[in-house]
Amino acid sequence: MTISSSIRELVNTLKYSKKSDGTEYTLYLKLVILGVGVVGGVAFIIHIVSTILSNFLAPKAAAIIAALIGMAI
């Protein structure tokens, strides 16, 4: 694929595309905000769970590491 054919396809795409009206724009905006919210919510839940688990397991892991280091010396 050459550069000129890529530009030609881009121009054809722009010719056939139409500008969305206000209701379509509002719908797309709502969908994007919903998607960002869902992804952000899942990431927040994963972060909270990992923080809780690391705080719960960290003292035990430190004791195990200290015991292993003590055994190796």
VORONU-152922 format. One record per atom (N, C-alpha, C): residue number from 1; residue in one letter; atom name; z, x, y. Coordinates in steps of 0.05 Angstrom, whole numbers, plus 5000, padded with zeros to 4 digits. Layout:
BEGIN
<kekol><i>NUM</i><aa>A</aa><at>CA</at><c3>Z</c3><c1>X</c1><c2>Y</c2></kekol>
...
END
This chain:
BEGIN
<kekol><i>1</i><aa>M</aa><at>N</at><c3>5000</c3><c1>5017</c1><c2>4977</c2></kekol>
<kekol><i>1</i><aa>M</aa><at>CA</at><c3>5000</c3><c1>5000</c1><c2>5000</c2></kekol>
<kekol><i>1</i><aa>M</aa><at>C</at><c3>5000</c3><c1>5018</c1><c2>5025</c2></kekol>
<kekol><i>2</i><aa>T</aa><at>N</at><c3>4981</c3><c1>5013</c1><c2>5042</c2></kekol>
<kekol><i>2</i><aa>T</aa><at>CA</at><c3>4979</c3><c1>5030</c1><c2>5066</c2></kekol>
<kekol><i>2</i><aa>T</aa><at>C</at><c3>4994</c3><c1>5018</c1><c2>5089</c2></kekol>
<kekol><i>3</i><aa>I</aa><at>N</at><c3>4997</c3><c1>5033</c1><c2>5110</c2></kekol>
<kekol><i>3</i><aa>I</aa><at>CA</at><c3>5011</c3><c1>5023</c1><c2>5133</c2></kekol>
<kekol><i>3</i><aa>I</aa><at>C</at><c3>4997</c3><c1>5000</c1><c2>5146</c2></kekol>
<kekol><i>4</i><aa>S</aa><at>N</at><c3>4970</c3><c1>5002</c1><c2>5148</c2></kekol>
<kekol><i>4</i><aa>S</aa><at>CA</at><c3>4955</c3><c1>4981</c1><c2>5161</c2></kekol>
<kekol><i>4</i><aa>S</aa><at>C</at><c3>4958</c3><c1>4954</c1><c2>5146</c2></kekol>
<kekol><i>5</i><aa>S</aa><at>N</at><c3>4957</c3><c1>4955</c1><c2>5119</c2></kekol>
<kekol><i>5</i><aa>S</aa><at>CA</at><c3>4960</c3><c1>4930</c1><c2>5104</c2></kekol>
<kekol><i>5</i><aa>S</aa><at>C</at><c3>4989</c3><c1>4919</c1><c2>5107</c2></kekol>
<kekol><i>6</i><aa>S</aa><at>N</at><c3>5008</c3><c1>4937</c1><c2>5109</c2></kekol>
<kekol><i>6</i><aa>S</aa><at>CA</at><c3>5036</c3><c1>4927</c1><c2>5113</c2></kekol>
<kekol><i>6</i><aa>S</aa><at>C</at><c3>5039</c3><c1>4913</c1><c2>5140</c2></kekol>
<kekol><i>7</i><aa>I</aa><at>N</at><c3>5026</c3><c1>4925</c1><c2>5161</c2></kekol>
<kekol><i>7</i><aa>I</aa><at>CA</at><c3>5027</c3><c1>4913</c1><c2>5187</c2></kekol>
<kekol><i>7</i><aa>I</aa><at>C</at><c3>5012</c3><c1>4886</c1><c2>5187</c2></kekol>
<kekol><i>8</i><aa>R</aa><at>N</at><c3>4989</c3><c1>4885</c1><c2>5173</c2></kekol>
<kekol><i>8</i><aa>R</aa><at>CA</at><c3>4974</c3><c1>4860</c1><c2>5171</c2></kekol>
<kekol><i>8</i><aa>R</aa><at>C</at><c3>4991</c3><c1>4838</c1><c2>5158</c2></kekol>
<kekol><i>9</i><aa>E</aa><at>N</at><c3>5005</c3><c1>4845</c1><c2>5136</c2></kekol>
<kekol><i>9</i><aa>E</aa><at>CA</at><c3>5022</c3><c1>4826</c1><c2>5123</c2></kekol>
<kekol><i>9</i><aa>E</aa><at>C</at><c3>5045</c3><c1>4817</c1><c2>5140</c2></kekol>
<kekol><i>10</i><aa>L</aa><at>N</at><c3>5056</c3><c1>4835</c1><c2>5156</c2></kekol>
<kekol><i>10</i><aa>L</aa><at>CA</at><c3>5077</c3><c1>4828</c1><c2>5175</c2></kekol>
<kekol><i>10</i><aa>L</aa><at>C</at><c3>5067</c3><c1>4808</c1><c2>5196</c2></kekol>
<kekol><i>11</i><aa>V</aa><at>N</at><c3>5043</c3><c1>4813</c1><c2>5206</c2></kekol>
<kekol><i>11</i><aa>V</aa><at>CA</at><c3>5032</c3><c1>4796</c1><c2>5227</c2></kekol>
<kekol><i>11</i><aa>V</aa><at>C</at><c3>5026</c3><c1>4768</c1><c2>5215</c2></kekol>
<kekol><i>12</i><aa>N</aa><at>N</at><c3>5015</c3><c1>4767</c1><c2>5190</c2></kekol>
<kekol><i>12</i><aa>N</aa><at>CA</at><c3>5010</c3><c1>4742</c1><c2>5177</c2></kekol>
<kekol><i>12</i><aa>N</aa><at>C</at><c3>5036</c3><c1>4726</c1><c2>5173</c2></kekol>
<kekol><i>13</i><aa>T</aa><at>N</at><c3>5057</c3><c1>4740</c1><c2>5165</c2></kekol>
<kekol><i>13</i><aa>T</aa><at>CA</at><c3>5083</c3><c1>4727</c1><c2>5161</c2></kekol>
<kekol><i>13</i><aa>T</aa><at>C</at><c3>5093</c3><c1>4715</c1><c2>5186</c2></kekol>
<kekol><i>14</i><aa>L</aa><at>N</at><c3>5090</c3><c1>4729</c1><c2>5208</c2></kekol>
<kekol><i>14</i><aa>L</aa><at>CA</at><c3>5099</c3><c1>4719</c1><c2>5234</c2></kekol>
<kekol><i>14</i><aa>L</aa><at>C</at><c3>5082</c3><c1>4696</c1><c2>5244</c2></kekol>
<kekol><i>15</i><aa>K</aa><at>N</at><c3>5057</c3><c1>4696</c1><c2>5237</c2></kekol>
<kekol><i>15</i><aa>K</aa><at>CA</at><c3>5039</c3><c1>4673</c1><c2>5244</c2></kekol>
<kekol><i>15</i><aa>K</aa><at>C</at><c3>5048</c3><c1>4648</c1><c2>5231</c2></kekol>
<kekol><i>16</i><aa>Y</aa><at>N</at><c3>5055</c3><c1>4649</c1><c2>5205</c2></kekol>
<kekol><i>16</i><aa>Y</aa><at>CA</at><c3>5062</c3><c1>4625</c1><c2>5190</c2></kekol>
<kekol><i>16</i><aa>Y</aa><at>C</at><c3>5091</c3><c1>4617</c1><c2>5192</c2></kekol>
<kekol><i>17</i><aa>S</aa><at>N</at><c3>5107</c3><c1>4634</c1><c2>5203</c2></kekol>
<kekol><i>17</i><aa>S</aa><at>CA</at><c3>5135</c3><c1>4626</c1><c2>5206</c2></kekol>
<kekol><i>17</i><aa>S</aa><at>C</at><c3>5139</c3><c1>4607</c1><c2>5230</c2></kekol>
<kekol><i>18</i><aa>K</aa><at>N</at><c3>5159</c3><c1>4591</c1><c2>5228</c2></kekol>
<kekol><i>18</i><aa>K</aa><at>CA</at><c3>5165</c3><c1>4573</c1><c2>5250</c2></kekol>
<kekol><i>18</i><aa>K</aa><at>C</at><c3>5193</c3><c1>4577</c1><c2>5260</c2></kekol>
<kekol><i>19</i><aa>K</aa><at>N</at><c3>5198</c3><c1>4570</c1><c2>5284</c2></kekol>
<kekol><i>19</i><aa>K</aa><at>CA</at><c3>5225</c3><c1>4573</c1><c2>5296</c2></kekol>
<kekol><i>19</i><aa>K</aa><at>C</at><c3>5241</c3><c1>4549</c1><c2>5287</c2></kekol>
<kekol><i>20</i><aa>S</aa><at>N</at><c3>5265</c3><c1>4554</c1><c2>5277</c2></kekol>
<kekol><i>20</i><aa>S</aa><at>CA</at><c3>5281</c3><c1>4532</c1><c2>5268</c2></kekol>
<kekol><i>20</i><aa>S</aa><at>C</at><c3>5293</c3><c1>4517</c1><c2>5292</c2></kekol>
<kekol><i>21</i><aa>D</aa><at>N</at><c3>5297</c3><c1>4491</c1><c2>5288</c2></kekol>
<kekol><i>21</i><aa>D</aa><at>CA</at><c3>5309</c3><c1>4475</c1><c2>5309</c2></kekol>
<kekol><i>21</i><aa>D</aa><at>C</at><c3>5339</c3><c1>4478</c1><c2>5309</c2></kekol>
<kekol><i>22</i><aa>G</aa><at>N</at><c3>5352</c3><c1>4464</c1><c2>5327</c2></kekol>
<kekol><i>22</i><aa>G</aa><at>CA</at><c3>5381</c3><c1>4467</c1><c2>5330</c2></kekol>
<kekol><i>22</i><aa>G</aa><at>C</at><c3>5397</c3><c1>4459</c1><c2>5306</c2></kekol>
<kekol><i>23</i><aa>T</aa><at>N</at><c3>5388</c3><c1>4438</c1><c2>5292</c2></kekol>
<kekol><i>23</i><aa>T</aa><at>CA</at><c3>5404</c3><c1>4429</c1><c2>5268</c2></kekol>
<kekol><i>23</i><aa>T</aa><at>C</at><c3>5401</c3><c1>4449</c1><c2>5245</c2></kekol>
<kekol><i>24</i><aa>E</aa><at>N</at><c3>5377</c3><c1>4460</c1><c2>5241</c2></kekol>
<kekol><i>24</i><aa>E</aa><at>CA</at><c3>5374</c3><c1>4481</c1><c2>5221</c2></kekol>
<kekol><i>24</i><aa>E</aa><at>C</at><c3>5390</c3><c1>4506</c1><c2>5227</c2></kekol>
<kekol><i>25</i><aa>Y</aa><at>N</at><c3>5389</c3><c1>4513</c1><c2>5253</c2></kekol>
<kekol><i>25</i><aa>Y</aa><at>CA</at><c3>5405</c3><c1>4537</c1><c2>5261</c2></kekol>
<kekol><i>25</i><aa>Y</aa><at>C</at><c3>5434</c3><c1>4533</c1><c2>5257</c2></kekol>
<kekol><i>26</i><aa>T</aa><at>N</at><c3>5444</c3><c1>4509</c1><c2>5263</c2></kekol>
<kekol><i>26</i><aa>T</aa><at>CA</at><c3>5472</c3><c1>4503</c1><c2>5259</c2></kekol>
<kekol><i>26</i><aa>T</aa><at>C</at><c3>5479</c3><c1>4504</c1><c2>5229</c2></kekol>
<kekol><i>27</i><aa>L</aa><at>N</at><c3>5462</c3><c1>4493</c1><c2>5213</c2></kekol>
<kekol><i>27</i><aa>L</aa><at>CA</at><c3>5466</c3><c1>4493</c1><c2>5184</c2></kekol>
<kekol><i>27</i><aa>L</aa><at>C</at><c3>5467</c3><c1>4522</c1><c2>5173</c2></kekol>
<kekol><i>28</i><aa>Y</aa><at>N</at><c3>5448</c3><c1>4539</c1><c2>5182</c2></kekol>
<kekol><i>28</i><aa>Y</aa><at>CA</at><c3>5448</c3><c1>4567</c1><c2>5173</c2></kekol>
<kekol><i>28</i><aa>Y</aa><at>C</at><c3>5473</c3><c1>4581</c1><c2>5182</c2></kekol>
<kekol><i>29</i><aa>L</aa><at>N</at><c3>5481</c3><c1>4576</c1><c2>5207</c2></kekol>
<kekol><i>29</i><aa>L</aa><at>CA</at><c3>5505</c3><c1>4588</c1><c2>5218</c2></kekol>
<kekol><i>29</i><aa>L</aa><at>C</at><c3>5530</c3><c1>4581</c1><c2>5202</c2></kekol>
<kekol><i>30</i><aa>K</aa><at>N</at><c3>5532</c3><c1>4555</c1><c2>5195</c2></kekol>
<kekol><i>30</i><aa>K</aa><at>CA</at><c3>5554</c3><c1>4546</c1><c2>5179</c2></kekol>
<kekol><i>30</i><aa>K</aa><at>C</at><c3>5555</c3><c1>4559</c1><c2>5151</c2></kekol>
<kekol><i>31</i><aa>L</aa><at>N</at><c3>5531</c3><c1>4561</c1><c2>5139</c2></kekol>
<kekol><i>31</i><aa>L</aa><at>CA</at><c3>5529</c3><c1>4574</c1><c2>5113</c2></kekol>
<kekol><i>31</i><aa>L</aa><at>C</at><c3>5537</c3><c1>4603</c1><c2>5114</c2></kekol>
<kekol><i>32</i><aa>V</aa><at>N</at><c3>5528</c3><c1>4617</c1><c2>5134</c2></kekol>
<kekol><i>32</i><aa>V</aa><at>CA</at><c3>5535</c3><c1>4646</c1><c2>5137</c2></kekol>
<kekol><i>32</i><aa>V</aa><at>C</at><c3>5565</c3><c1>4649</c1><c2>5141</c2></kekol>
<kekol><i>33</i><aa>I</aa><at>N</at><c3>5576</c3><c1>4633</c1><c2>5159</c2></kekol>
<kekol><i>33</i><aa>I</aa><at>CA</at><c3>5605</c3><c1>4634</c1><c2>5164</c2></kekol>
<kekol><i>33</i><aa>I</aa><at>C</at><c3>5621</c3><c1>4628</c1><c2>5138</c2></kekol>
<kekol><i>34</i><aa>L</aa><at>N</at><c3>5612</c3><c1>4608</c1><c2>5123</c2></kekol>
<kekol><i>34</i><aa>L</aa><at>CA</at><c3>5625</c3><c1>4601</c1><c2>5098</c2></kekol>
<kekol><i>34</i><aa>L</aa><at>C</at><c3>5623</c3><c1>4624</c1><c2>5078</c2></kekol>
<kekol><i>35</i><aa>G</aa><at>N</at><c3>5600</c3><c1>4636</c1><c2>5076</c2></kekol>
<kekol><i>35</i><aa>G</aa><at>CA</at><c3>5596</c3><c1>4659</c1><c2>5058</c2></kekol>
<kekol><i>35</i><aa>G</aa><at>C</at><c3>5614</c3><c1>4682</c1><c2>5065</c2></kekol>
<kekol><i>36</i><aa>V</aa><at>N</at><c3>5615</c3><c1>4689</c1><c2>5091</c2></kekol>
<kekol><i>36</i><aa>V</aa><at>CA</at><c3>5632</c3><c1>4711</c1><c2>5100</c2></kekol>
<kekol><i>36</i><aa>V</aa><at>C</at><c3>5661</c3><c1>4704</c1><c2>5095</c2></kekol>
<kekol><i>37</i><aa>G</aa><at>N</at><c3>5669</c3><c1>4679</c1><c2>5099</c2></kekol>
<kekol><i>37</i><aa>G</aa><at>CA</at><c3>5696</c3><c1>4671</c1><c2>5094</c2></kekol>
<kekol><i>37</i><aa>G</aa><at>C</at><c3>5704</c3><c1>4673</c1><c2>5065</c2></kekol>
<kekol><i>38</i><aa>V</aa><at>N</at><c3>5686</c3><c1>4664</c1><c2>5047</c2></kekol>
<kekol><i>38</i><aa>V</aa><at>CA</at><c3>5691</c3><c1>4665</c1><c2>5019</c2></kekol>
<kekol><i>38</i><aa>V</aa><at>C</at><c3>5693</c3><c1>4694</c1><c2>5009</c2></kekol>
<kekol><i>39</i><aa>V</aa><at>N</at><c3>5675</c3><c1>4711</c1><c2>5017</c2></kekol>
<kekol><i>39</i><aa>V</aa><at>CA</at><c3>5676</c3><c1>4739</c1><c2>5009</c2></kekol>
<kekol><i>39</i><aa>V</aa><at>C</at><c3>5700</c3><c1>4753</c1><c2>5020</c2></kekol>
<kekol><i>40</i><aa>G</aa><at>N</at><c3>5707</c3><c1>4747</c1><c2>5045</c2></kekol>
<kekol><i>40</i><aa>G</aa><at>CA</at><c3>5731</c3><c1>4759</c1><c2>5057</c2></kekol>
<kekol><i>40</i><aa>G</aa><at>C</at><c3>5756</c3><c1>4749</c1><c2>5044</c2></kekol>
<kekol><i>41</i><aa>G</aa><at>N</at><c3>5757</c3><c1>4723</c1><c2>5036</c2></kekol>
<kekol><i>41</i><aa>G</aa><at>CA</at><c3>5780</c3><c1>4712</c1><c2>5022</c2></kekol>
<kekol><i>41</i><aa>G</aa><at>C</at><c3>5784</c3><c1>4725</c1><c2>4995</c2></kekol>
<kekol><i>42</i><aa>V</aa><at>N</at><c3>5762</c3><c1>4728</c1><c2>4980</c2></kekol>
<kekol><i>42</i><aa>V</aa><at>CA</at><c3>5764</c3><c1>4742</c1><c2>4954</c2></kekol>
<kekol><i>42</i><aa>V</aa><at>C</at><c3>5774</c3><c1>4770</c1><c2>4958</c2></kekol>
<kekol><i>43</i><aa>A</aa><at>N</at><c3>5763</c3><c1>4784</c1><c2>4977</c2></kekol>
<kekol><i>43</i><aa>A</aa><at>CA</at><c3>5772</c3><c1>4812</c1><c2>4982</c2></kekol>
<kekol><i>43</i><aa>A</aa><at>C</at><c3>5801</c3><c1>4813</c1><c2>4990</c2></kekol>
<kekol><i>44</i><aa>F</aa><at>N</at><c3>5810</c3><c1>4794</c1><c2>5006</c2></kekol>
<kekol><i>44</i><aa>F</aa><at>CA</at><c3>5838</c3><c1>4793</c1><c2>5014</c2></kekol>
<kekol><i>44</i><aa>F</aa><at>C</at><c3>5856</c3><c1>4788</c1><c2>4990</c2></kekol>
<kekol><i>45</i><aa>I</aa><at>N</at><c3>5849</c3><c1>4770</c1><c2>4973</c2></kekol>
<kekol><i>45</i><aa>I</aa><at>CA</at><c3>5865</c3><c1>4765</c1><c2>4949</c2></kekol>
<kekol><i>45</i><aa>I</aa><at>C</at><c3>5866</c3><c1>4789</c1><c2>4931</c2></kekol>
<kekol><i>46</i><aa>I</aa><at>N</at><c3>5843</c3><c1>4803</c1><c2>4927</c2></kekol>
<kekol><i>46</i><aa>I</aa><at>CA</at><c3>5843</c3><c1>4827</c1><c2>4911</c2></kekol>
<kekol><i>46</i><aa>I</aa><at>C</at><c3>5861</c3><c1>4848</c1><c2>4923</c2></kekol>
<kekol><i>47</i><aa>H</aa><at>N</at><c3>5860</c3><c1>4851</c1><c2>4950</c2></kekol>
<kekol><i>47</i><aa>H</aa><at>CA</at><c3>5877</c3><c1>4871</c1><c2>4963</c2></kekol>
<kekol><i>47</i><aa>H</aa><at>C</at><c3>5907</c3><c1>4864</c1><c2>4960</c2></kekol>
<kekol><i>48</i><aa>I</aa><at>N</at><c3>5914</c3><c1>4839</c1><c2>4963</c2></kekol>
<kekol><i>48</i><aa>I</aa><at>CA</at><c3>5942</c3><c1>4831</c1><c2>4960</c2></kekol>
<kekol><i>48</i><aa>I</aa><at>C</at><c3>5952</c3><c1>4836</c1><c2>4931</c2></kekol>
<kekol><i>49</i><aa>V</aa><at>N</at><c3>5936</c3><c1>4829</c1><c2>4911</c2></kekol>
<kekol><i>49</i><aa>V</aa><at>CA</at><c3>5944</c3><c1>4833</c1><c2>4883</c2></kekol>
<kekol><i>49</i><aa>V</aa><at>C</at><c3>5946</c3><c1>4863</c1><c2>4877</c2></kekol>
<kekol><i>50</i><aa>S</aa><at>N</at><c3>5928</c3><c1>4879</c1><c2>4887</c2></kekol>
<kekol><i>50</i><aa>S</aa><at>CA</at><c3>5930</c3><c1>4907</c1><c2>4882</c2></kekol>
<kekol><i>50</i><aa>S</aa><at>C</at><c3>5954</c3><c1>4920</c1><c2>4896</c2></kekol>
<kekol><i>51</i><aa>T</aa><at>N</at><c3>5961</c3><c1>4910</c1><c2>4920</c2></kekol>
<kekol><i>51</i><aa>T</aa><at>CA</at><c3>5984</c3><c1>4920</c1><c2>4934</c2></kekol>
<kekol><i>51</i><aa>T</aa><at>C</at><c3>6010</c3><c1>4913</c1><c2>4919</c2></kekol>
<kekol><i>52</i><aa>I</aa><at>N</at><c3>6011</c3><c1>4888</c1><c2>4909</c2></kekol>
<kekol><i>52</i><aa>I</aa><at>CA</at><c3>6035</c3><c1>4880</c1><c2>4894</c2></kekol>
<kekol><i>52</i><aa>I</aa><at>C</at><c3>6037</c3><c1>4896</c1><c2>4869</c2></kekol>
<kekol><i>53</i><aa>L</aa><at>N</at><c3>6015</c3><c1>4899</c1><c2>4854</c2></kekol>
<kekol><i>53</i><aa>L</aa><at>CA</at><c3>6016</c3><c1>4915</c1><c2>4830</c2></kekol>
<kekol><i>53</i><aa>L</aa><at>C</at><c3>6023</c3><c1>4944</c1><c2>4834</c2></kekol>
<kekol><i>54</i><aa>S</aa><at>N</at><c3>6012</c3><c1>4956</c1><c2>4855</c2></kekol>
<kekol><i>54</i><aa>S</aa><at>CA</at><c3>6019</c3><c1>4984</c1><c2>4860</c2></kekol>
<kekol><i>54</i><aa>S</aa><at>C</at><c3>6048</c3><c1>4987</c1><c2>4868</c2></kekol>
<kekol><i>55</i><aa>N</aa><at>N</at><c3>6059</c3><c1>4969</c1><c2>4884</c2></kekol>
<kekol><i>55</i><aa>N</aa><at>CA</at><c3>6087</c3><c1>4970</c1><c2>4891</c2></kekol>
<kekol><i>55</i><aa>N</aa><at>C</at><c3>6105</c3><c1>4965</c1><c2>4867</c2></kekol>
<kekol><i>56</i><aa>F</aa><at>N</at><c3>6096</c3><c1>4949</c1><c2>4848</c2></kekol>
<kekol><i>56</i><aa>F</aa><at>CA</at><c3>6112</c3><c1>4944</c1><c2>4824</c2></kekol>
<kekol><i>56</i><aa>F</aa><at>C</at><c3>6110</c3><c1>4967</c1><c2>4805</c2></kekol>
<kekol><i>57</i><aa>L</aa><at>N</at><c3>6087</c3><c1>4979</c1><c2>4802</c2></kekol>
<kekol><i>57</i><aa>L</aa><at>CA</at><c3>6083</c3><c1>5000</c1><c2>4782</c2></kekol>
<kekol><i>57</i><aa>L</aa><at>C</at><c3>6088</c3><c1>5028</c1><c2>4793</c2></kekol>
<kekol><i>58</i><aa>A</aa><at>N</at><c3>6088</c3><c1>5032</c1><c2>4819</c2></kekol>
<kekol><i>58</i><aa>A</aa><at>CA</at><c3>6091</c3><c1>5059</c1><c2>4830</c2></kekol>
<kekol><i>58</i><aa>A</aa><at>C</at><c3>6117</c3><c1>5073</c1><c2>4822</c2></kekol>
<kekol><i>59</i><aa>P</aa><at>N</at><c3>6140</c3><c1>5060</c1><c2>4824</c2></kekol>
<kekol><i>59</i><aa>P</aa><at>CA</at><c3>6164</c3><c1>5075</c1><c2>4816</c2></kekol>
<kekol><i>59</i><aa>P</aa><at>C</at><c3>6164</c3><c1>5083</c1><c2>4787</c2></kekol>
<kekol><i>60</i><aa>K</aa><at>N</at><c3>6154</c3><c1>5066</c1><c2>4769</c2></kekol>
<kekol><i>60</i><aa>K</aa><at>CA</at><c3>6152</c3><c1>5073</c1><c2>4741</c2></kekol>
<kekol><i>60</i><aa>K</aa><at>C</at><c3>6133</c3><c1>5096</c1><c2>4736</c2></kekol>
<kekol><i>61</i><aa>A</aa><at>N</at><c3>6110</c3><c1>5095</c1><c2>4750</c2></kekol>
<kekol><i>61</i><aa>A</aa><at>CA</at><c3>6091</c3><c1>5117</c1><c2>4747</c2></kekol>
<kekol><i>61</i><aa>A</aa><at>C</at><c3>6102</c3><c1>5143</c1><c2>4757</c2></kekol>
<kekol><i>62</i><aa>A</aa><at>N</at><c3>6117</c3><c1>5143</c1><c2>4779</c2></kekol>
<kekol><i>62</i><aa>A</aa><at>CA</at><c3>6129</c3><c1>5167</c1><c2>4790</c2></kekol>
<kekol><i>62</i><aa>A</aa><at>C</at><c3>6149</c3><c1>5179</c1><c2>4770</c2></kekol>
<kekol><i>63</i><aa>A</aa><at>N</at><c3>6165</c3><c1>5161</c1><c2>4757</c2></kekol>
<kekol><i>63</i><aa>A</aa><at>CA</at><c3>6184</c3><c1>5171</c1><c2>4737</c2></kekol>
<kekol><i>63</i><aa>A</aa><at>C</at><c3>6170</c3><c1>5183</c1><c2>4713</c2></kekol>
<kekol><i>64</i><aa>I</aa><at>N</at><c3>6149</c3><c1>5171</c1><c2>4705</c2></kekol>
<kekol><i>64</i><aa>I</aa><at>CA</at><c3>6134</c3><c1>5181</c1><c2>4682</c2></kekol>
<kekol><i>64</i><aa>I</aa><at>C</at><c3>6122</c3><c1>5208</c1><c2>4688</c2></kekol>
<kekol><i>65</i><aa>I</aa><at>N</at><c3>6110</c3><c1>5211</c1><c2>4712</c2></kekol>
<kekol><i>65</i><aa>I</aa><at>CA</at><c3>6098</c3><c1>5236</c1><c2>4720</c2></kekol>
<kekol><i>65</i><aa>I</aa><at>C</at><c3>6119</c3><c1>5258</c1><c2>4723</c2></kekol>
<kekol><i>66</i><aa>A</aa><at>N</at><c3>6143</c3><c1>5250</c1><c2>4734</c2></kekol>
<kekol><i>66</i><aa>A</aa><at>CA</at><c3>6164</c3><c1>5270</c1><c2>4736</c2></kekol>
<kekol><i>66</i><aa>A</aa><at>C</at><c3>6174</c3><c1>5279</c1><c2>4708</c2></kekol>
<kekol><i>67</i><aa>A</aa><at>N</at><c3>6175</c3><c1>5260</c1><c2>4689</c2></kekol>
<kekol><i>67</i><aa>A</aa><at>CA</at><c3>6184</c3><c1>5267</c1><c2>4662</c2></kekol>
<kekol><i>67</i><aa>A</aa><at>C</at><c3>6163</c3><c1>5285</c1><c2>4649</c2></kekol>
<kekol><i>68</i><aa>L</aa><at>N</at><c3>6138</c3><c1>5280</c1><c2>4653</c2></kekol>
<kekol><i>68</i><aa>L</aa><at>CA</at><c3>6117</c3><c1>5296</c1><c2>4642</c2></kekol>
<kekol><i>68</i><aa>L</aa><at>C</at><c3>6117</c3><c1>5325</c1><c2>4653</c2></kekol>
<kekol><i>69</i><aa>I</aa><at>N</at><c3>6122</c3><c1>5326</c1><c2>4679</c2></kekol>
<kekol><i>69</i><aa>I</aa><at>CA</at><c3>6123</c3><c1>5353</c1><c2>4692</c2></kekol>
<kekol><i>69</i><aa>I</aa><at>C</at><c3>6147</c3><c1>5368</c1><c2>4682</c2></kekol>
<kekol><i>70</i><aa>G</aa><at>N</at><c3>6169</c3><c1>5354</c1><c2>4679</c2></kekol>
<kekol><i>70</i><aa>G</aa><at>CA</at><c3>6194</c3><c1>5366</c1><c2>4668</c2></kekol>
<kekol><i>70</i><aa>G</aa><at>C</at><c3>6190</c3><c1>5376</c1><c2>4640</c2></kekol>
<kekol><i>71</i><aa>M</aa><at>N</at><c3>6175</c3><c1>5362</c1><c2>4624</c2></kekol>
<kekol><i>71</i><aa>M</aa><at>CA</at><c3>6170</c3><c1>5370</c1><c2>4596</c2></kekol>
<kekol><i>71</i><aa>M</aa><at>C</at><c3>6151</c3><c1>5394</c1><c2>4595</c2></kekol>
<kekol><i>72</i><aa>A</aa><at>N</at><c3>6133</c3><c1>5396</c1><c2>4613</c2></kekol>
<kekol><i>72</i><aa>A</aa><at>CA</at><c3>6113</c3><c1>5417</c1><c2>4613</c2></kekol>
<kekol><i>72</i><aa>A</aa><at>C</at><c3>6125</c3><c1>5444</c1><c2>4621</c2></kekol>
<kekol><i>73</i><aa>I</aa><at>N</at><c3>6147</c3><c1>5443</c1><c2>4637</c2></kekol>
<kekol><i>73</i><aa>I</aa><at>CA</at><c3>6159</c3><c1>5468</c1><c2>4647</c2></kekol>
<kekol><i>73</i><aa>I</aa><at>C</at><c3>6175</c3><c1>5481</c1><c2>4626</c2></kekol>
END
